[in-house]
C-alpha cells in the first residue's frame, strides 16, 4: 500500500490568479462586444466589425475557469472532511453570490423596470439557493449557469473524499468521468447527463491531473491524464464553437481556432502550476484574482444596463468603458464590503456545524 503523501507546501499561484482575471475579461468582451443582445440597438458586429469576431471567442473563458477549478478545488479538498470542504465552498461562493442576486433584483425591479425579462418572487428565492437550474427555474442573470456546473463538480469531490482516495483512484476518476459522462449523454440518461456535465467534465478532470503533477511530481501517467482530457475537451469544444457560440454571436466561428484556444488554456494553466513559474508574478495579481468572481457575477446585467442607457447619448466607446468600470467598481465593493467581513464569519459558523459530519479526511495516498 502506498504511504500517505502530505499536502504539498502552500503556494500562492499568482499567475493562476492572472489567468482567472483574464478569463473574466474574455467573458466580458464576449457579452459586451460579440453576443447578439439587443442593448446596443443594433447587432454588435455592426458596431465592432473588427473586434466582435475576436471577442466572440471570449465565451471560451468559461472553459479556462473550469480547468482552473479542477486544479484549485482538488487542492482545496486536501486534508479536509466532507463537512469542512462544504463549509469552505459555501463561505467562498455564497456571500458575493447572494449580494449579486439581490443587486440584480434591485436593478430589474427598481432601477430599470421593464428593461429585463420579468422575474417573480419564486424566481428570486430559487436563485438565492444557487440550485435554480436543478429546480427547473430560470437564472435571473445568464452567467449563473456556470455555478450549477461548479456545484455538481463539488458533489463529485465530496464523493471522492468519502472513498478515501489514493492517487490511482483519482487518476482513474479523471479518466473515467469524461468517458462515462459522454456515454450517459449518448444513451440519453438524464441523471448521468445532469450529474456528470459531459460538455465540461474533461476540463475539470484535466485540471485535476495538473494538481496531481503539482502535488506529486511529473511522470508519464499523470501527464497522460492531462493530455487525454485536453484532447477530449478540444473535441467537445468544436461543437460548442460551431453550435452555441456561432448561434449566439451570429458569426460562423472556426473550430480550429477553438481547438487552439483550448490547448492554449491547458498549456497556460500548466505553466502557472507545474513549472518553475508557479509562485511568480506581481503581487497585484492576487487582488485581481480576488475580484474575478464578483466581476463575473455582476458584469452582464449591470453592464448591459449601462450600455443601453449610455450608448444613445455618449457613443459606443464611452458606454463600453463605463460598463467595464462600473463592473470593476461593483466587484471591488463586493470583495471589500461583503466577502472580506462575511466569509470568515460564515466559515466559522459552518465549520462548527459541519466539521463533525465526517471524520474521513481527503488525503491522497
N, C-alpha and C positions, 0 to 999 in steps of 0.2 A: 504494500500500500504506500502511496506517495505520502511524504511528510507534508504537514501543513506549511504553506508558504505565507509569510506575514504580508500584510498590506504594505505596498511599497511606500517609501517616504513621500510625503505630500509635496507636489509640485504645483506652482501657480502657472497654469498654461496660458500665458498672456497672448500668445499668437492664436490660440484657440478662441479666446475672447474676441480677438480681432476678426476672426472668421465668422463668429456669430454676428458681430456688428455688420460685417459685410453682407451676410445673408439677409439680415433685416432690411438693409437698404436696397438690396436686389429686389426683394418683395415689394418695397415701397415704390421703386421705379416701375415695376410691373403694374401695380394698381393705379398709379397716377398717370403714367405715360402710355401704357400699352393696352391695358384691359379695356374692353369695349363697354365702358359705363357711359351714362348719359350726363355726367356732371359738367363736362365741357360744353355741352350743347351740340357738339359735332363729334364724330369718331376721332379718338386721339391720334390715329395715324395721319389724319389730315393736318393736325396742328404740329405734330412732331414727326415729319416724314423720315427723318434720318435717325432719330433717337428711338422711336417706337419699335422698329424691327430688332434693335439690340435689347431694349428694356423688356421685350416680350419674353426673353429667356430668364428674366428675373424671377419668374414663377418657380424655377428650379431651386431658388434659395431655400425653399421649404425642404428640399431633399438634403441640402447641406445641413440644415438644422437636425434632421433625423440621423444622419451619420454621426454628428457630434453628440447627439443624445445617446446613441448606442454606447459610445465611449464613456461619457460622463455619468450616465445612470448606473452602468455596471460598476464604475468606480465608487459612486455614491453608496451602492449597496454593500460594499465591503465592510465586514465586521459589524453588521447591523442585523438585528432581528427583523421579522416582518413588521412588527409594530413600530420599531424605530425608523425603518425605511418609509413606511406610510406617513409617519409624523413628519419626516424630513420633506417628503414630496408635497404634502398638503401645505405646510408652512412656507414652502418655496413658491408654490403656484397660486394659492388662493387669495392672499391679501391684495395683490395687484389685480388679479382677475375680478374679484368682487367689485373693486373700485371701478375698473374699466366697464363692467356691465352696468353699474349704476350711473356712471357718467354717460354711457351711450343712451340709456333710458332718458336721462335728463336732456340730452341733445335731441332725441327723437320727439319727446313729448312737450318740451318747454321751449327750447331754443329754435328748433326747426320743424315744427309740426307740419305734417303733410309732405315733407321732403323725402322721407324714407318710408319703407314698407310698414304698414300699421303693425303694432305689437299689442299683445294682450297681457293681462296680469299673469296668466298661466305661462306664457312665453317667458316672462321675466323670472318667475320662480324657478322654472325648469332650467333656464340658463345659469342661474346662480349655483346650481349643482355641478356644472360643467359636464353633466351626463345627458344633456338635452338630445343629442343625436340618438343615443340609446333609448331614450324615451319617446322618440318619434316627433320631437319638437324642433322647429327651425332655430338656427343660430341667429341671434339678433344682430350679430356682426359676423360677416362672412369668414373672417380669419379664425374664428373659434373652432373650425372643423379640425384643425391640426391638434388641438388639445385633446380631443376624443381619441385620436390615434395614439397620442402620448399616454393617455390613461390606460389604454389596452396594453401597451408595452409594459407599463408598471405592473399590471396584473400578472403578466408573464414572468417578470422579475421576482415578484412575490412567490410565484410557484417555484422558481429556481432556488430561492432561499430555503424553502421548505424541504427540498430534496437533498440538502447537504451537498452542494455541487462540488465536484472535482473539476479541474481544468478540462479533462477529457469530456465530461458531461456538458460543459459549456460549449466546447468546440463542436460536439455533436449537435447540440441545440442550435448553434449558429448556422450549421449546415442544413439541418432538417427543417427548421422553421420556415424558410422561404419555399422549400420544396412542398411541404405539407400544405402551406398556405395556397400555393398555386393549384395543387390537387383539389383542395376544398373549393376553390373558385371554379375550376373546370367542372367539378361534379355538382356544382350549384348547391353546395352545402351552405346554407345561410349562416349557421352558427360558426363554422370554421372561417368563413369569409369575414364575418364580423370580428371575431376574436383575433385572427392572425394577420389581418391587414396585408393581403398579398401584394398590393401595389408598392408597399413601403417596407416590407419585412427585411429585404436584403440590405437596405440602408442601415437600419438599426443593427442587424447582425454583423455587417461589415465593421461598424464602429465598435461592437463588442470584441471582434477579432483584434482590432488595433489596441484595445485596452489590454488584452492578454499579452500582446507583444510588449507593451509598456511595462506591465507588471512582472513578466517572467522572461523577457528577452526574445531575441529574434531566433526563429527556427523555421524550417520549411513548412511544417504542418500549420503553424499559426498564420504564416503568410498565405498559405493555400486557402484558409478560411476567408481571409480578406479578399483575395483575388477572385475566388468563386462568387462571393457576394457582390463584388464590384461588377462582375460580368452579368450577373442576374439583374442587378439594378439598372445597368445600361439597357438590357433588353426590355425591362419594364418601362424605362423612360421613353423608349421610342414611341410606344403607344400613347403615353401621356403627352408628348410633344406634338405628335401629329393629330391627336384627338382633342383632349380638353383644352390644351394651351392654344392650339390653332383656332378652335371654335371661339374661345374666349377673347381672342385678340383680333379676329377677322383676318389673320395672316396665315400663309402657308409656311409653317416653320420647319426647319431642317432637322431630321432625325440624326444626321451625322453630327451636327453641332450639339445637339442634346447629349449624345453619347460622349463627345469630347468634354463637355462640361461636367458630366457625372464622374468621368475618370479623373478630371482635374480636381474635383472636390475630394475624392478619396486620396489623391496624391497630396493635396494641401493639408488635410487632416493628419495624414501620416507624417508629413514634415513637422507639423506642430506638436506631435505627441510622441513619436518613437525615434526621433533623430536628435542630435545634439542641439537642435534649435529649440527643443522644448524648454520652457522656463525663460527663454529670451524674450525680448520685446520691451518697448517702453511701458512705464507704469500706468499711463493713461488708458491703455487698452483694457486694464482691469475694470475701470469705471465704464468704459464703452460697453464692455460685456454686461455689466450690471444694468445698463439702460436698454439692452436688446429686447428683453421680454416685455417690459411696459411699452416700448416703442411699437413692437409688433401688435400688441393688444389694441392700441388706440389709433394707429395711423390711418386705417381705412375710413371709418365713419367720420372722424374729425377732419381728416384731410379732404375727403370729398365735399364735406360741408364748406370748408374754406375755399376750395376750388370753385364750387358753384356760386358762392357769394362774391368772391373777389374777381374772378376772371372777367365778367362783363364790364367792370369799371376800371380794372388796373392791368389787364392783359395776362397772357399765359405765364410769362416768366415770374411776374410778381405773385401770381396765385400759386404757382408751383413752389416757389421759395417759401412763401408764408405757410403753406401746408406742411412742408418739411419742418420748419422752425417751430410751429405750434405742436407738432407731434413730438419733437425732441423735448420741448419745454414741458409738455404734459408728462412725458416719460420721466424726466428729471424730478418733477414734483412728486410723482408716484414713488419713485425709488427713495427719495429723501423723506417724504412725509407719511408714506403708507408702509412700504416694505421694511425700511430700517426699524421703525418702532414696533410694528406688529409682528414681524417674523419671529423674533426671539420669544415674545410672549406666547404666540401660538405654538411654537416648538416646545416650550416648557409645559404648557397645558396638555398638549397631545402626548408628549413622552410620559407624563405622569399617568395618563390613562391608557396608553397603548404599549408601553415598553415591556410590560409583563405578559402581553398576549402571546408571545412566542419566545422560547428560550433558545431556539436554534439560530445561530449567527451565520451570516453569509461569509465564508472564508474559503477561497479557492484552494483546493489541495491537489 
